[in-house]
């Protein structure tokens, strides 16, 4: 295991069990284990539909909006 992956696991261990399970599902999908489907709530599905519709319209954030978002979160 790489040092970075080990750090990621350490960080995940500090999270609540439900968030650890979310991370585990993503990791399994990325590692090629497609056996588990990710269950989405109706609200999550609606948010995805809104995002797809916005993308189809070409409604994307400007570079300035993205930079402000990163700045807001200290990144």
VOTOR-545105 format. One record per residue: residue number from 1; x, y, z of N, C-alpha, C, O in turn. Coordinates in Angstrom, 3 decimals. Atoms other than C-alpha are relative to their C-alpha. Layout:
residues N
<rec><num>NUM</num><n_east>X</n_east><n_north>Y</n_north><n_up>Z</n_up><ca_east>X</ca_east><ca_north>Y</ca_north><ca_up>Z</ca_up><c_east>X</c_east><c_north>Y</c_north><c_up>Z</c_up><o_east>X</o_east><o_north>Y</o_north><o_up>Z</o_up></rec>
...
***
This chain:
residues 75
<rec><num>1</num><n_east>0.849</n_east><n_north>-1.172</n_north><n_up>0.000</n_up><ca_east>0.000</ca_east><ca_north>0.000</ca_north><ca_up>0.000</ca_up><c_east>0.898</c_east><c_north>1.240</c_north><c_up>0.000</c_up><o_east>1.918</o_east><o_north>1.284</o_north><o_up>0.688</o_up></rec>
<rec><num>2</num><n_east>-0.791</n_east><n_north>-1.218</n_north><n_up>0.052</n_up><ca_east>1.292</ca_east><ca_north>3.454</ca_north><ca_up>-0.831</ca_up><c_east>-0.244</c_east><c_north>0.839</c_north><c_up>1.252</c_up><o_east>-1.225</o_east><o_north>0.644</o_north><o_up>1.970</o_up></rec>
<rec><num>3</num><n_east>0.125</n_east><n_north>-0.887</n_north><n_up>-1.156</n_up><ca_east>1.828</ca_east><ca_north>6.106</ca_north><ca_up>1.818</ca_up><c_east>-1.259</c_east><c_north>0.862</c_north><c_up>-0.119</c_up><o_east>-1.953</o_east><o_north>1.087</o_north><o_up>0.872</o_up></rec>
<rec><num>4</num><n_east>1.181</n_east><n_north>-0.830</n_north><n_up>0.202</n_up><ca_east>-0.906</ca_east><ca_north>8.277</ca_north><ca_up>0.290</ca_up><c_east>-1.281</c_east><c_north>-0.771</c_north><c_up>0.285</c_up><o_east>-2.188</o_east><o_north>-0.253</o_north><o_up>0.936</o_up></rec>
<rec><num>5</num><n_east>1.188</n_east><n_north>0.805</n_north><n_up>-0.257</n_up><ca_east>-3.453</ca_east><ca_north>5.471</ca_north><ca_up>0.348</ca_up><c_east>-0.133</c_east><c_north>-0.297</c_north><c_up>1.490</c_up><o_east>-1.240</o_east><o_north>-0.293</o_north><o_up>2.028</o_up></rec>
<rec><num>6</num><n_east>0.014</n_east><n_north>0.233</n_north><n_up>-1.442</n_up><ca_east>-2.495</ca_east><ca_north>4.688</ca_north><ca_up>3.935</ca_up><c_east>-0.507</c_east><c_north>1.241</c_north><c_up>0.736</c_up><o_east>-1.269</o_east><o_north>1.124</o_north><o_up>1.695</o_up></rec>
<rec><num>7</num><n_east>0.488</n_east><n_north>-1.247</n_north><n_up>-0.604</n_up><ca_east>-3.072</ca_east><ca_north>8.363</ca_north><ca_up>4.831</ca_up><c_east>-1.501</c_east><c_north>0.164</c_north><c_up>-0.216</c_up><o_east>-2.218</o_east><o_north>0.617</o_north><o_up>0.676</o_up></rec>
<rec><num>8</num><n_east>1.427</n_east><n_north>-0.094</n_north><n_up>0.296</n_up><ca_east>-6.463</ca_east><ca_north>8.258</ca_north><ca_up>3.151</ca_up><c_east>-0.807</c_east><c_north>-0.914</c_north><c_up>0.913</c_up><o_east>-1.866</o_east><o_north>-0.525</o_north><o_up>1.404</o_up></rec>
<rec><num>9</num><n_east>0.692</n_east><n_north>0.915</n_north><n_up>-0.910</n_up><ca_east>-7.466</ca_east><ca_north>5.221</ca_north><ca_up>5.201</ca_up><c_east>-0.008</c_east><c_north>0.540</c_north><c_up>1.422</c_up><o_east>-1.012</o_east><o_north>0.428</o_north><o_up>2.125</o_up></rec>
<rec><num>10</num><n_east>-0.042</n_east><n_north>-0.601</n_north><n_up>-1.337</n_up><ca_east>-6.319</ca_east><ca_north>6.946</ca_north><ca_up>8.385</ca_up><c_east>-1.040</c_east><c_north>1.105</c_north><c_up>0.131</c_up><o_east>-1.733</o_east><o_north>1.193</o_north><o_up>1.145</o_up></rec>
<rec><num>11</num><n_east>0.989</n_east><n_north>-1.078</n_north><n_up>-0.026</n_up><ca_east>-8.457</ca_east><ca_north>9.964</ca_north><ca_up>7.525</ca_up><c_east>-1.418</c_east><c_north>-0.562</c_north><c_up>0.016</c_up><o_east>-2.284</o_east><o_north>-0.044</o_north><o_up>0.722</o_up></rec>
<rec><num>12</num><n_east>1.335</n_east><n_north>0.595</n_north><n_up>0.062</n_up><ca_east>-11.447</ca_east><ca_north>7.762</ca_north><ca_up>6.714</ca_up><c_east>-0.396</c_east><c_north>-0.640</c_north><c_up>1.325</c_up><o_east>-1.571</o_east><o_north>-0.630</o_north><o_up>1.694</o_up></rec>
<rec><num>13</num><n_east>0.303</n_east><n_north>0.634</n_north><n_up>-1.288</n_up><ca_east>-11.184</ca_east><ca_north>5.938</ca_north><ca_up>10.036</ca_up><c_east>-0.591</c_east><c_north>0.980</c_north><c_up>1.004</c_up><o_east>-1.317</o_east><o_north>0.572</o_north><o_up>1.911</o_up></rec>
<rec><num>14</num><n_east>0.494</n_east><n_north>-1.015</n_north><n_up>-0.928</n_up><ca_east>-11.971</ca_east><ca_north>9.202</ca_north><ca_up>11.819</ca_up><c_east>-1.437</c_east><c_north>0.428</c_north><c_up>-0.317</c_up><o_east>-2.051</o_east><o_north>1.157</o_north><o_up>0.462</o_up></rec>
<rec><num>15</num><n_east>1.347</n_east><n_north>-0.389</n_north><n_up>0.422</n_up><ca_east>-15.282</ca_east><ca_north>9.580</ca_north><ca_up>9.966</ca_up><c_east>-1.055</c_east><c_north>-0.922</c_north><c_up>0.605</c_up><o_east>-0.742</o_east><o_north>-2.032</o_north><o_up>1.035</o_up></rec>
<rec><num>16</num><n_east>1.096</n_east><n_north>0.860</n_north><n_up>-0.464</n_up><ca_east>-18.680</ca_east><ca_north>8.257</ca_north><ca_up>11.068</ca_up><c_east>-0.152</c_east><c_north>-1.224</c_north><c_up>-0.914</c_up><o_east>0.229</o_east><o_north>-1.176</o_north><o_up>-2.083</o_up></rec>
<rec><num>17</num><n_east>0.133</n_east><n_north>1.235</n_north><n_up>0.787</n_up><ca_east>-19.517</ca_east><ca_north>4.711</ca_north><ca_up>9.896</ca_up><c_east>-0.700</c_east><c_north>0.167</c_north><c_up>-1.348</c_up><o_east>-0.275</o_east><o_north>-0.439</o_north><o_up>-2.331</o_up></rec>
<rec><num>18</num><n_east>0.718</n_east><n_north>-0.159</n_north><n_up>1.268</n_up><ca_east>-21.980</ca_east><ca_north>5.831</ca_north><ca_up>7.211</ca_up><c_east>0.899</c_east><c_north>0.638</c_north><c_up>-1.056</c_up><o_east>0.857</o_east><o_north>0.254</o_north><o_up>-2.225</o_up></rec>
<rec><num>19</num><n_east>-0.921</n_east><n_north>-0.632</n_north><n_up>0.953</n_up><ca_east>-19.342</ca_east><ca_north>8.081</ca_north><ca_up>5.614</ca_up><c_east>1.122</c_east><c_north>-0.957</c_north><c_up>-0.392</c_up><o_east>1.581</o_east><o_north>-0.940</o_north><o_up>-1.534</o_up></rec>
<rec><num>20</num><n_east>-1.007</n_east><n_north>1.008</n_north><n_up>0.327</n_up><ca_east>-16.770</ca_east><ca_north>5.284</ca_north><ca_up>5.831</ca_up><c_east>-0.554</c_east><c_north>-0.955</c_north><c_up>-1.053</c_up><o_east>0.153</o_east><o_north>-1.333</o_north><o_up>-1.987</o_up></rec>
<rec><num>21</num><n_east>0.614</n_east><n_north>0.897</n_north><n_up>0.982</n_up><ca_east>-19.207</ca_east><ca_north>3.040</ca_north><ca_up>3.949</ca_up><c_east>-0.093</c_east><c_north>0.661</c_north><c_up>-1.374</c_up><o_east>0.121</o_east><o_north>0.005</o_north><o_up>-2.394</o_up></rec>
<rec><num>22</num><n_east>0.058</n_east><n_north>-0.720</n_north><n_up>1.278</n_up><ca_east>-19.676</ca_east><ca_north>5.721</ca_north><ca_up>1.265</ca_up><c_east>1.360</c_east><c_north>-0.038</c_north><c_up>-0.688</c_up><o_east>1.455</o_east><o_north>-0.300</o_north><o_up>-1.887</o_up></rec>
<rec><num>23</num><n_east>-1.359</n_east><n_north>0.017</n_north><n_up>0.556</n_up><ca_east>-15.910</ca_east><ca_north>5.929</ca_north><ca_up>0.792</ca_up><c_east>0.353</c_east><c_north>-1.407</c_north><c_up>-0.483</c_up><o_east>0.952</o_east><o_north>-1.571</o_north><o_up>-1.546</o_up></rec>
<rec><num>24</num><n_east>-0.294</n_east><n_north>1.380</n_north><n_up>0.380</n_up><ca_east>-15.630</ca_east><ca_north>2.141</ca_north><ca_up>0.704</ca_up><c_east>-0.678</c_east><c_north>-0.364</c_north><c_up>-1.316</c_up><o_east>-0.077</o_east><o_north>-1.029</o_north><o_up>-2.160</o_up></rec>
<rec><num>25</num><n_east>0.707</n_east><n_north>0.288</n_north><n_up>1.250</n_up><ca_east>-18.270</ca_east><ca_north>1.921</ca_north><ca_up>-2.044</ca_up><c_east>0.707</c_east><c_north>0.635</c_north><c_up>-1.192</c_up><o_east>0.861</o_east><o_north>0.006</o_north><o_up>-2.240</o_up></rec>
<rec><num>26</num><n_east>-0.707</n_east><n_north>-0.695</n_north><n_up>1.083</n_up><ca_east>-16.429</ca_east><ca_north>4.497</ca_north><ca_up>-4.152</ca_up><c_east>1.308</c_east><c_north>-0.708</c_north><c_up>-0.309</c_up><o_east>1.637</o_east><o_north>-0.930</o_north><o_up>-1.474</o_up></rec>
<rec><num>27</num><n_east>-1.278</n_east><n_north>0.680</n_north><n_up>0.198</n_up><ca_east>-13.102</ca_east><ca_north>2.756</ca_north><ca_up>-3.629</ca_up><c_east>-0.190</c_east><c_north>-1.338</c_north><c_up>-0.712</c_up><o_east>0.579</o_east><o_north>-1.681</o_north><o_up>-1.610</o_up></rec>
<rec><num>28</num><n_east>0.269</n_east><n_north>1.286</n_north><n_up>0.657</n_up><ca_east>-14.574</ca_east><ca_north>-0.614</ca_north><ca_up>-4.601</ca_up><c_east>-0.339</c_east><c_north>0.201</c_north><c_up>-1.475</c_up><o_east>0.098</o_east><o_north>-0.571</o_north><o_up>-2.328</o_up></rec>
<rec><num>29</num><n_east>0.340</n_east><n_north>-0.275</n_north><n_up>1.396</n_up><ca_east>-16.028</ca_east><ca_north>0.892</ca_north><ca_up>-7.767</ca_up><c_east>1.254</c_east><c_north>0.364</c_north><c_up>-0.794</c_up><o_east>1.446</o_east><o_north>-0.112</o_north><o_up>-1.913</o_up></rec>
<rec><num>30</num><n_east>-1.220</n_east><n_north>-0.408</n_north><n_up>0.693</n_up><ca_east>-12.700</ca_east><ca_north>2.515</ca_north><ca_up>-8.668</ca_up><c_east>0.961</c_east><c_north>-1.164</c_north><c_up>-0.190</c_up><o_east>1.711</o_east><o_north>-1.205</o_north><o_up>-1.165</o_up></rec>
<rec><num>31</num><n_east>-0.906</n_east><n_north>1.142</n_north><n_up>0.072</n_up><ca_east>-10.857</ca_east><ca_north>-0.733</ca_north><ca_up>-7.998</ca_up><c_east>-0.530</c_east><c_north>-1.088</c_north><c_up>-0.930</c_up><o_east>0.121</o_east><o_north>-2.116</o_north><o_up>-1.120</o_up></rec>
<rec><num>32</num><n_east>0.515</n_east><n_north>0.948</n_north><n_up>0.969</n_up><ca_east>-13.088</ca_east><ca_north>-2.542</ca_north><ca_up>-10.481</ca_up><c_east>-1.025</c_east><c_north>-0.973</c_north><c_up>0.526</c_up><o_east>-1.473</o_east><o_north>-1.850</o_north><o_up>-0.214</o_up></rec>
<rec><num>33</num><n_east>1.045</n_east><n_north>0.864</n_north><n_up>-0.545</n_up><ca_east>-15.546</ca_east><ca_north>-4.253</ca_north><ca_up>-8.151</ca_up><c_east>-1.335</c_east><c_north>0.692</c_north><c_up>-0.226</c_up><o_east>-1.805</o_east><o_north>1.437</o_north><o_up>0.634</o_up></rec>
<rec><num>34</num><n_east>1.260</n_east><n_north>-0.643</n_north><n_up>0.343</n_up><ca_east>-18.745</ca_east><ca_north>-3.159</ca_north><ca_up>-9.858</ca_up><c_east>-1.216</c_east><c_north>-0.709</c_north><c_up>0.555</c_up><o_east>-2.336</o_east><o_north>-0.415</o_north><o_up>0.137</o_up></rec>
<rec><num>35</num><n_east>1.112</n_east><n_north>0.786</n_north><n_up>-0.516</n_up><ca_east>-20.891</ca_east><ca_north>-5.567</ca_north><ca_up>-7.870</ca_up><c_east>-0.979</c_east><c_north>0.772</c_north><c_up>0.854</c_up><o_east>-2.135</o_east><o_north>0.369</o_north><o_up>0.978</o_up></rec>
<rec><num>36</num><n_east>0.885</n_east><n_north>-0.761</n_north><n_up>-0.870</n_up><ca_east>-22.322</ca_east><ca_north>-2.933</ca_north><ca_up>-5.554</ca_up><c_east>-0.484</c_east><c_north>1.253</c_north><c_up>-0.717</c_up><o_east>0.317</o_east><o_north>2.034</o_north><o_up>-1.232</o_up></rec>
<rec><num>37</num><n_east>0.576</n_east><n_north>-1.211</n_north><n_up>0.562</n_up><ca_east>-24.670</ca_east><ca_north>-0.288</ca_north><ca_up>-6.860</ca_up><c_east>-0.099</c_east><c_north>1.046</c_north><c_up>1.098</c_up><o_east>-0.333</o_east><o_north>0.717</o_north><o_up>2.261</o_up></rec>
<rec><num>38</num><n_east>0.139</n_east><n_north>-1.091</n_north><n_up>-0.942</n_up><ca_east>-24.731</ca_east><ca_north>3.088</ca_north><ca_up>-5.187</ca_up><c_east>-1.457</c_east><c_north>0.429</c_north><c_up>0.017</c_up><o_east>-2.014</o_east><o_north>0.804</o_north><o_up>-1.014</o_up></rec>
<rec><num>39</num><n_east>1.399</n_east><n_north>-0.397</n_north><n_up>-0.135</n_up><ca_east>-28.202</ca_east><ca_north>3.858</ca_north><ca_up>-3.857</ca_up><c_east>-0.078</c_east><c_north>1.510</c_north><c_up>0.163</c_up><o_east>0.577</o_east><o_north>2.086</o_north><o_up>1.032</o_up></rec>
<rec><num>40</num><n_east>0.183</n_east><n_north>-1.444</n_north><n_up>-0.068</n_up><ca_east>-29.264</ca_east><ca_north>7.442</ca_north><ca_up>-4.464</ca_up><c_east>-1.383</c_east><c_north>0.319</c_north><c_up>0.542</c_up><o_east>-2.359</o_east><o_north>-0.367</o_north><o_up>0.242</o_up></rec>
<rec><num>41</num><n_east>1.291</n_east><n_north>-0.466</n_north><n_up>-0.508</n_up><ca_east>-32.003</ca_east><ca_north>9.272</ca_north><ca_up>-2.617</ca_up><c_east>-0.718</c_east><c_north>0.745</c_north><c_up>-1.125</c_up><o_east>-0.087</o_east><o_north>1.132</o_north><o_up>-2.109</o_up></rec>
<rec><num>42</num><n_east>0.716</n_east><n_north>-0.787</n_north><n_up>1.016</n_up><ca_east>-34.746</ca_east><ca_north>11.007</ca_north><ca_up>-4.622</ca_up><c_east>0.588</c_east><c_north>1.406</c_north><c_up>-0.159</c_up><o_east>0.634</o_east><o_north>1.946</o_north><o_up>-1.264</o_up></rec>
<rec><num>43</num><n_east>-0.601</n_east><n_north>-1.337</n_north><n_up>0.064</n_up><ca_east>-33.106</ca_east><ca_north>14.338</ca_north><ca_up>-3.723</ca_up><c_east>1.306</c_east><c_north>-0.023</c_north><c_up>-0.792</c_up><o_east>1.575</o_east><o_north>0.887</o_north><o_up>-1.575</o_up></rec>
<rec><num>44</num><n_east>-1.258</n_east><n_north>0.117</n_north><n_up>0.735</n_up><ca_east>-29.727</ca_east><ca_north>13.154</ca_north><ca_up>-5.046</ca_up><c_east>-0.254</c_east><c_north>-0.204</c_north><c_up>-1.482</c_up><o_east>0.433</o_east><o_north>0.379</o_north><o_up>-2.320</o_up></rec>
<rec><num>45</num><n_east>0.342</n_east><n_north>0.217</n_north><n_up>1.412</n_up><ca_east>-31.312</ca_east><ca_north>11.901</ca_north><ca_up>-8.268</ca_up><c_east>-0.477</c_east><c_north>1.300</c_north><c_up>-0.654</c_up><o_east>-0.122</o_east><o_north>1.597</o_north><o_up>-1.794</o_up></rec>
<rec><num>46</num><n_east>0.494</n_east><n_north>-1.277</n_north><n_up>0.523</n_up><ca_east>-33.097</ca_east><ca_north>15.253</ca_north><ca_up>-8.704</ca_up><c_east>1.161</c_east><c_north>0.969</c_north><c_up>-0.228</c_up><o_east>1.180</o_east><o_north>1.691</o_north><o_up>-1.225</o_up></rec>
<rec><num>47</num><n_east>-1.161</n_east><n_north>-0.882</n_north><n_up>0.146</n_up><ca_east>-29.810</ca_east><ca_north>17.122</ca_north><ca_up>-8.158</ca_up><c_east>0.815</c_east><c_north>-0.385</c_north><c_up>-1.233</c_up><o_east>1.300</o_east><o_north>0.485</o_north><o_up>-1.957</o_up></rec>
<rec><num>48</num><n_east>-0.726</n_east><n_north>0.464</n_north><n_up>1.183</n_up><ca_east>-28.121</ca_east><ca_north>14.986</ca_north><ca_up>-10.808</ca_up><c_east>-0.749</c_east><c_north>0.407</c_north><c_up>-1.270</c_up><o_east>-0.140</o_east><o_north>0.861</o_north><o_up>-2.238</o_up></rec>
<rec><num>49</num><n_east>0.803</n_east><n_north>-0.402</n_north><n_up>1.162</n_up><ca_east>-30.984</ca_east><ca_north>15.630</ca_north><ca_up>-13.230</ca_up><c_east>0.141</c_east><c_north>1.494</c_north><c_up>-0.278</c_up><o_east>0.254</o_east><o_north>1.905</o_north><o_up>-1.433</o_up></rec>
<rec><num>50</num><n_east>-0.172</n_east><n_north>-1.448</n_north><n_up>0.182</n_up><ca_east>-30.677</ca_east><ca_north>19.396</ca_north><ca_up>-12.616</ca_up><c_east>1.381</c_east><c_north>0.309</c_north><c_up>-0.581</c_up><o_east>1.524</o_east><o_north>1.170</o_north><o_up>-1.450</o_up></rec>
<rec><num>51</num><n_east>-1.362</n_east><n_north>-0.221</n_north><n_up>0.497</n_up><ca_east>-26.926</ca_east><ca_north>19.212</ca_north><ca_up>-13.202</ca_up><c_east>0.124</c_east><c_north>-0.375</c_north><c_up>-1.468</c_up><o_east>0.751</o_east><o_north>0.345</o_north><o_up>-2.244</o_up></rec>
<rec><num>52</num><n_east>-0.049</n_east><n_north>0.422</n_north><n_up>1.405</n_up><ca_east>-27.344</ca_east><ca_north>17.298</ca_north><ca_up>-16.457</ca_up><c_east>-0.720</c_east><c_north>0.997</c_north><c_up>-0.894</c_up><o_east>-0.258</o_east><o_north>1.299</o_north><o_up>-1.994</o_up></rec>
<rec><num>53</num><n_east>0.751</n_east><n_north>-0.981</n_north><n_up>0.789</n_up><ca_east>-29.955</ca_east><ca_north>19.792</ca_north><ca_up>-17.663</ca_up><c_east>0.808</c_east><c_north>1.285</c_north><c_up>-0.144</c_up><o_east>0.835</o_east><o_north>1.877</o_north><o_up>-1.222</o_up></rec>
<rec><num>54</num><n_east>-0.826</n_east><n_north>-1.210</n_north><n_up>0.063</n_up><ca_east>-27.666</ca_east><ca_north>22.721</ca_north><ca_up>-16.806</ca_up><c_east>1.160</c_east><c_north>-0.200</c_north><c_up>-0.970</c_up><o_east>1.482</o_east><o_north>0.702</o_north><o_up>-1.742</o_up></rec>
<rec><num>55</num><n_east>-1.108</n_east><n_north>0.290</n_north><n_up>0.918</n_up><ca_east>-24.776</ca_east><ca_north>21.073</ca_north><ca_up>-18.661</ca_up><c_east>-0.489</c_east><c_north>-0.003</c_north><c_up>-1.450</c_up><o_east>0.195</o_east><o_north>0.492</o_north><o_up>-2.345</o_up></rec>
<rec><num>56</num><n_east>0.547</n_east><n_north>0.023</n_north><n_up>1.356</n_up><ca_east>-26.995</ca_east><ca_north>20.486</ca_north><ca_up>-21.688</ca_up><c_east>-0.253</c_east><c_north>1.411</c_north><c_up>-0.517</c_up><o_east>-0.155</o_east><o_north>1.664</o_north><o_up>-1.717</o_up></rec>
<rec><num>57</num><n_east>0.211</n_east><n_north>-1.399</n_north><n_up>0.382</n_up><ca_east>-27.787</ca_east><ca_north>24.217</ca_north><ca_up>-21.675</ca_up><c_east>1.315</c_east><c_north>0.766</c_north><c_up>-0.117</c_up><o_east>1.337</o_east><o_north>1.905</o_north><o_up>-0.581</o_up></rec>
<rec><num>58</num><n_east>-1.295</n_east><n_north>-0.675</n_north><n_up>0.008</n_up><ca_east>-24.090</ca_east><ca_north>25.030</ca_north><ca_up>-21.380</ca_up><c_east>0.183</c_east><c_north>0.937</c_north><c_up>1.177</c_up><o_east>1.012</o_east><o_north>1.845</o_north><o_up>1.123</o_up></rec>
<rec><num>59</num><n_east>-0.056</n_east><n_north>-0.859</n_north><n_up>-1.187</n_up><ca_east>-24.615</ca_east><ca_north>26.620</ca_north><ca_up>-17.949</ca_up><c_east>1.065</c_east><c_north>-0.521</c_north><c_up>0.956</c_up><o_east>0.798</o_east><o_north>-1.360</o_north><o_up>1.817</o_up></rec>
<rec><num>60</num><n_east>-1.118</n_east><n_north>0.423</n_north><n_up>-0.840</n_up><ca_east>-21.224</ca_east><ca_north>26.192</ca_north><ca_up>-16.324</ca_up><c_east>0.485</c_east><c_north>1.170</c_north><c_up>0.842</c_up><o_east>0.272</o_east><o_north>2.332</o_north><o_up>0.494</o_up></rec>
<rec><num>61</num><n_east>-0.581</n_east><n_north>-1.040</n_north><n_up>-0.852</n_up><ca_east>-19.513</ca_east><ca_north>28.086</ca_north><ca_up>-13.532</ca_up><c_east>1.142</c_east><c_north>0.679</c_north><c_up>-0.740</c_up><o_east>1.862</o_east><o_north>0.057</o_north><o_up>-1.521</o_up></rec>
<rec><num>62</num><n_east>-1.116</n_east><n_north>-0.734</n_north><n_up>0.590</n_up><ca_east>-17.108</ca_east><ca_north>30.797</ca_north><ca_up>-14.594</ca_up><c_east>1.277</c_east><c_north>-0.347</c_north><c_up>0.775</c_up><o_east>1.222</o_east><o_north>-0.906</o_north><o_up>1.871</o_up></rec>
<rec><num>63</num><n_east>-1.273</n_east><n_north>0.218</n_north><n_up>-0.696</n_up><ca_east>-13.420</ca_east><ca_north>30.574</ca_north><ca_up>-13.711</ca_up><c_east>0.026</c_east><c_north>0.748</c_north><c_up>1.333</c_up><o_east>0.539</o_east><o_north>0.235</o_north><o_up>2.328</o_up></rec>
<rec><num>64</num><n_east>0.019</n_east><n_north>-0.802</n_north><n_up>-1.229</n_up><ca_east>-13.967</ca_east><ca_north>33.335</ca_north><ca_up>-11.134</ca_up><c_east>-0.868</c_east><c_north>-0.664</c_north><c_up>1.072</c_up><o_east>-0.503</o_east><o_north>-0.671</o_north><o_up>2.247</o_up></rec>
<rec><num>65</num><n_east>0.865</n_east><n_north>0.686</n_north><n_up>-0.959</n_up><ca_east>-16.840</ca_east><ca_north>31.429</ca_north><ca_up>-9.500</ca_up><c_east>0.699</c_east><c_north>-1.214</c_north><c_up>0.597</c_up><o_east>0.608</o_east><o_north>-1.458</o_north><o_up>1.800</o_up></rec>
<rec><num>66</num><n_east>-0.727</n_east><n_north>1.181</n_north><n_up>-0.479</n_up><ca_east>-14.724</ca_east><ca_north>28.280</ca_north><ca_up>-9.255</ca_up><c_east>1.119</c_east><c_north>0.424</c_north><c_up>0.938</c_up><o_east>1.312</o_east><o_north>-0.192</o_north><o_up>1.987</o_up></rec>
<rec><num>67</num><n_east>-1.088</n_east><n_north>-0.489</n_north><n_up>-0.854</n_up><ca_east>-11.781</ca_east><ca_north>30.229</ca_north><ca_up>-7.822</ca_up><c_east>-0.543</c_east><c_north>0.462</c_north><c_up>1.344</c_up><o_east>0.068</o_east><o_north>0.191</o_north><o_up>2.378</o_up></rec>
<rec><num>68</num><n_east>0.606</n_east><n_north>-0.443</n_north><n_up>-1.265</n_up><ca_east>-14.065</ca_east><ca_north>31.824</ca_north><ca_up>-5.206</ca_up><c_east>-0.434</c_east><c_north>-1.170</c_north><c_up>0.853</c_up><o_east>-0.316</o_east><o_north>-1.118</o_north><o_up>2.077</o_up></rec>
<rec><num>69</num><n_east>0.402</n_east><n_north>1.190</n_north><n_up>-0.745</n_up><ca_east>-15.398</ca_east><ca_north>28.418</ca_north><ca_up>-4.223</ca_up><c_east>1.203</c_east><c_north>-0.648</c_north><c_up>0.676</c_up><o_east>1.148</o_east><o_north>-1.010</o_north><o_up>1.852</o_up></rec>
<rec><num>70</num><n_east>-1.227</n_east><n_north>0.592</n_north><n_up>-0.583</n_up><ca_east>-11.880</ca_east><ca_north>27.035</ca_north><ca_up>-3.720</ca_up><c_east>0.494</c_east><c_north>0.867</c_north><c_up>1.147</c_up><o_east>0.871</o_east><o_north>0.360</o_north><o_up>2.204</o_up></rec>
<rec><num>71</num><n_east>-0.470</n_east><n_north>-0.934</n_north><n_up>-1.031</n_up><ca_east>-10.920</ca_east><ca_north>30.151</ca_north><ca_up>-1.758</ca_up><c_east>-0.868</c_east><c_north>-0.101</c_north><c_up>1.255</c_up><o_east>-0.351</o_east><o_north>-0.091</o_north><o_up>2.372</o_up></rec>
<rec><num>72</num><n_east>0.929</n_east><n_north>0.096</n_north><n_up>-1.119</n_up><ca_east>-14.016</ca_east><ca_north>29.858</ca_north><ca_up>0.433</ca_up><c_east>0.308</c_east><c_north>-1.205</c_north><c_up>0.881</c_up><o_east>0.142</o_east><o_north>-1.151</o_north><o_up>2.099</o_up></rec>
<rec><num>73</num><n_east>-0.272</n_east><n_north>1.228</n_north><n_up>-0.736</n_up><ca_east>-12.987</ca_east><ca_north>26.340</ca_north><ca_up>1.429</ca_up><c_east>1.498</c_east><c_north>-0.175</c_north><c_up>0.316</c_up><o_east>1.940</o_east><o_north>-1.252</o_north><o_up>0.716</o_up></rec>
<rec><num>74</num><n_east>-1.403</n_east><n_north>0.016</n_north><n_up>-0.370</n_up><ca_east>-9.332</ca_east><ca_north>27.219</ca_north><ca_up>1.926</ca_up><c_east>0.892</c_east><c_north>-0.850</c_north><c_up>-0.871</c_up><o_east>1.924</o_east><o_north>-1.343</o_north><o_up>-0.415</o_up></rec>
<rec><num>75</num><n_east>-0.812</n_east><n_north>0.820</n_north><n_up>0.917</n_up><ca_east>-8.013</ca_east><ca_north>25.375</ca_north><ca_up>-1.103</ca_up><c_east>0.609</c_east><c_north>0.839</c_north><c_up>-1.094</c_up><o_east>1.320</o_east><o_north>0.315</o_north><o_up>-1.951</o_up></rec>
***
